[in-house]
C-alpha cells in the first residue's frame, strides 16, 4: 500500500477524548496485516542511518518500534511511564497540556556507544519525544533521527527536536 492508501485507512473520531479534539484512530491500520506490513516497510525505509537501537515510546510506539527493530536488526529500548520498569532508571519529566508526566528507561539499556532512532505513533506538541531525547542523552547515546507514523504539523512539535524527523503521514 502506498502512503495515501494508508492515510485513507485512518479514522477521524470527533470529540475524543474530549470536545473539540479530532482523534486520529490508527486501529484500522493495525487490524489489517497488509496495511500494517506496508506502514512498517515505509517507516523502516525512512531510517537513513542504521541505529544500534530503537527507542520506542510508551505505549503505541512499542507496536511500531518492535516491528521496526526486527526488520532493521537492531535492539529495542522501551521508554516507559514512571514506575513501570523494574531496574534502575534514568527519568525525565515533561509537560502535558494539563500537568506533567514522566518517562523512564533502564540505565542498562543505552550507552555512549549507541546510536538511536526514537519511534512513536504521533508527533504532536513534541514534549514526549523531547523527553525521550533527554533520556538518551542522559545515557550518553546519540539520537540519529525520529520516526513517527503521524505528524500533527499545526502543533509545531518538531521545533522541540534537533535531529531529522521522518513522519509517514502529515496533517
The 8 nearest C-alpha neighbors of each residue, nearest first, counted from 0:
[[1, 37, 4, 34, 5, 2, 33, 38],
 [0, 2, 4, 3, 5, 37, 38, 41],
 [1, 3, 5, 4, 6, 0, 167, 168],
 [4, 2, 6, 5, 1, 7, 0, 168],
 [5, 3, 7, 1, 2, 6, 0, 8],
 [4, 6, 2, 8, 3, 7, 1, 34],
 [5, 7, 3, 8, 4, 9, 2, 168],
 [6, 8, 4, 5, 9, 3, 10, 2],
 [7, 9, 5, 6, 27, 10, 28, 4],
 [10, 8, 25, 6, 7, 24, 23, 27],
 [9, 11, 24, 23, 8, 12, 25, 27],
 [12, 10, 23, 22, 21, 24, 13, 9],
 [11, 13, 22, 21, 15, 10, 23, 14],
 [14, 12, 21, 15, 20, 22, 11, 19],
 [15, 13, 18, 20, 17, 19, 21, 16],
 [16, 14, 17, 13, 22, 20, 12, 21],
 [15, 17, 14, 20, 18, 22, 21, 13],
 [16, 18, 15, 14, 20, 19, 13, 21],
 [19, 17, 14, 20, 15, 16, 13, 21],
 [18, 20, 14, 17, 21, 13, 15, 16],
 [21, 19, 14, 18, 15, 22, 17, 13],
 [22, 20, 13, 12, 14, 11, 15, 23],
 [21, 23, 12, 15, 11, 24, 20, 13],
 [22, 24, 11, 10, 25, 9, 21, 12],
 [25, 23, 10, 9, 26, 22, 11, 12],
 [24, 26, 9, 28, 27, 23, 29, 10],
 [25, 27, 29, 28, 24, 30, 9, 10],
 [26, 28, 30, 29, 25, 8, 31, 9],
 [29, 27, 26, 34, 35, 25, 31, 30],
 [28, 30, 26, 27, 35, 31, 25, 32],
 [29, 31, 27, 28, 26, 32, 35, 34],
 [30, 32, 34, 33, 28, 29, 35, 27],
 [33, 31, 35, 34, 36, 30, 29, 28],
 [34, 32, 36, 35, 31, 37, 0, 28],
 [35, 33, 37, 31, 28, 36, 32, 38],
 [36, 34, 32, 38, 37, 29, 33, 28],
 [35, 37, 33, 39, 34, 38, 32, 40],
 [38, 36, 40, 34, 35, 39, 0, 33],
 [37, 39, 41, 35, 40, 36, 42, 34],
 [40, 38, 42, 36, 41, 37, 43, 35],
 [39, 41, 37, 43, 38, 42, 36, 44],
 [42, 40, 44, 38, 39, 43, 37, 45],
 [41, 43, 39, 45, 44, 40, 38, 167],
 [44, 42, 40, 45, 46, 41, 39, 67],
 [45, 43, 41, 42, 46, 40, 47, 39],
 [44, 46, 42, 43, 47, 165, 41, 146],
 [45, 47, 43, 44, 48, 49, 42, 146],
 [48, 46, 45, 49, 44, 144, 143, 43],
 [49, 47, 46, 50, 143, 144, 116, 114],
 [48, 50, 47, 51, 46, 71, 114, 73],
 [51, 49, 115, 114, 52, 48, 116, 73],
 [50, 52, 73, 114, 113, 115, 74, 49],
 [53, 51, 74, 115, 73, 50, 75, 54],
 [52, 54, 116, 75, 115, 117, 76, 55],
 [53, 55, 76, 117, 77, 75, 118, 116],
 [56, 54, 118, 60, 64, 61, 77, 78],
 [55, 57, 60, 78, 119, 58, 61, 77],
 [58, 56, 79, 60, 78, 59, 61, 80],
 [57, 59, 60, 61, 56, 79, 62, 55],
 [60, 58, 61, 62, 120, 57, 119, 56],
 [59, 61, 119, 56, 55, 120, 58, 63],
 [60, 62, 64, 55, 59, 58, 63, 65],
 [63, 61, 60, 59, 64, 65, 66, 58],
 [62, 64, 66, 60, 61, 65, 67, 39],
 [63, 65, 61, 67, 55, 66, 62, 60],
 [64, 66, 68, 67, 63, 62, 61, 69],
 [65, 67, 69, 63, 64, 68, 70, 62],
 [66, 68, 64, 70, 69, 65, 71, 63],
 [69, 67, 71, 73, 65, 70, 66, 72],
 [68, 70, 72, 66, 67, 71, 65, 73],
 [69, 71, 67, 68, 72, 66, 43, 73],
 [70, 72, 68, 69, 73, 67, 43, 49],
 [73, 71, 69, 70, 68, 74, 67, 51],
 [72, 74, 68, 52, 51, 71, 75, 69],
 [73, 75, 52, 68, 53, 51, 76, 72],
 [74, 76, 53, 52, 54, 68, 77, 65],
 [77, 75, 54, 53, 55, 108, 78, 74],
 [76, 78, 55, 79, 54, 104, 56, 75],
 [77, 79, 56, 104, 103, 55, 57, 102],
 [80, 78, 57, 103, 102, 77, 83, 81],
 [79, 81, 102, 101, 83, 103, 82, 57],
 [80, 82, 101, 102, 83, 103, 79, 84],
 [81, 83, 84, 80, 85, 103, 79, 102],
 [84, 82, 81, 80, 79, 85, 103, 86],
 [83, 85, 82, 86, 79, 105, 104, 88],
 [86, 84, 83, 87, 82, 105, 88, 104],
 [87, 85, 84, 105, 88, 106, 107, 104],
 [86, 88, 105, 106, 85, 89, 107, 84],
 [89, 87, 105, 106, 104, 103, 90, 86],
 [88, 90, 103, 104, 106, 134, 105, 91],
 [89, 91, 103, 102, 88, 134, 101, 92],
 [92, 90, 102, 101, 130, 103, 134, 93],
 [91, 93, 101, 100, 102, 99, 90, 130],
 [94, 92, 99, 100, 101, 126, 130, 91],
 [95, 93, 99, 98, 126, 100, 96, 92],
 [94, 96, 99, 98, 97, 93, 100, 126],
 [95, 97, 98, 94, 99, 124, 126, 93],
 [98, 96, 95, 99, 94, 100, 93, 126],
 [99, 97, 95, 94, 96, 100, 93, 92],
 [98, 100, 94, 95, 93, 92, 101, 97],
 [99, 101, 93, 92, 94, 95, 102, 98],
 [100, 102, 92, 81, 91, 80, 93, 103],
 [103, 101, 80, 79, 91, 81, 90, 78],
 [102, 104, 90, 79, 78, 89, 81, 88],
 [105, 103, 78, 88, 89, 106, 77, 79],
 [104, 106, 88, 107, 108, 87, 86, 89],
 [107, 105, 88, 108, 89, 87, 104, 109],
 [106, 108, 105, 109, 110, 87, 88, 104],
 [109, 107, 105, 106, 76, 104, 110, 138],
 [110, 108, 138, 107, 113, 140, 106, 111],
 [109, 111, 112, 138, 139, 140, 113, 108],
 [110, 112, 139, 140, 113, 138, 109, 141],
 [113, 111, 110, 140, 114, 139, 109, 141],
 [114, 112, 140, 111, 110, 51, 109, 115],
 [113, 115, 141, 50, 51, 140, 142, 143],
 [116, 114, 142, 50, 52, 53, 143, 51],
 [115, 117, 53, 144, 145, 143, 142, 54],
 [116, 118, 54, 145, 53, 55, 146, 115],
 [119, 117, 55, 146, 60, 64, 147, 145],
 [120, 118, 60, 147, 56, 121, 55, 59],
 [119, 121, 148, 147, 60, 59, 149, 122],
 [122, 120, 149, 150, 147, 119, 123, 148],
 [121, 123, 150, 125, 151, 156, 149, 147],
 [122, 124, 151, 156, 125, 154, 121, 150],
 [123, 125, 156, 154, 126, 155, 122, 157],
 [126, 124, 156, 128, 123, 127, 122, 159],
 [127, 125, 129, 128, 124, 93, 130, 94],
 [126, 128, 130, 129, 125, 131, 93, 56],
 [129, 127, 131, 130, 125, 126, 132, 117],
 [128, 130, 132, 126, 127, 131, 125, 160],
 [131, 129, 127, 133, 132, 128, 91, 93],
 [132, 130, 128, 134, 129, 133, 127, 135],
 [133, 131, 129, 135, 130, 134, 128, 136],
 [132, 134, 136, 130, 135, 131, 137, 129],
 [133, 135, 131, 137, 136, 132, 89, 130],
 [136, 134, 132, 138, 140, 133, 137, 139],
 [135, 137, 139, 133, 138, 134, 140, 132],
 [138, 136, 134, 135, 139, 133, 89, 140],
 [137, 139, 135, 136, 110, 140, 109, 134],
 [138, 140, 111, 136, 110, 137, 135, 141],
 [141, 139, 111, 113, 135, 110, 136, 138],
 [140, 142, 114, 115, 143, 113, 139, 136],
 [141, 143, 115, 144, 114, 116, 140, 162],
 [144, 142, 116, 115, 141, 162, 114, 48],
 [145, 143, 163, 116, 162, 142, 164, 117],
 [146, 144, 117, 164, 116, 118, 165, 163],
 [145, 147, 118, 165, 166, 117, 164, 119],
 [148, 146, 166, 119, 120, 149, 121, 118],
 [147, 149, 120, 167, 166, 121, 168, 146],
 [150, 148, 121, 168, 147, 169, 166, 167],
 [149, 151, 122, 169, 152, 121, 166, 170],
 [152, 150, 170, 123, 153, 154, 169, 122],
 [151, 153, 154, 155, 150, 170, 169, 156],
 [152, 154, 155, 151, 170, 123, 156, 150],
 [153, 155, 124, 152, 156, 123, 151, 125],
 [156, 154, 152, 157, 153, 158, 124, 123],
 [157, 155, 125, 124, 123, 158, 154, 159],
 [156, 158, 160, 159, 155, 125, 164, 122],
 [157, 159, 156, 160, 155, 161, 125, 124],
 [160, 158, 157, 156, 125, 129, 161, 126],
 [161, 159, 157, 158, 162, 129, 125, 156],
 [160, 162, 159, 163, 158, 157, 144, 164],
 [161, 163, 144, 160, 143, 164, 142, 145],
 [164, 162, 144, 145, 165, 161, 143, 160],
 [165, 163, 145, 144, 146, 166, 162, 157],
 [166, 164, 146, 145, 147, 45, 167, 163],
 [167, 165, 147, 148, 168, 149, 150, 146],
 [166, 168, 148, 149, 147, 165, 42, 169],
 [169, 167, 149, 166, 148, 150, 6, 170],
 [170, 168, 150, 149, 151, 152, 166, 167],
 [169, 151, 152, 150, 168, 153, 149, 6]]
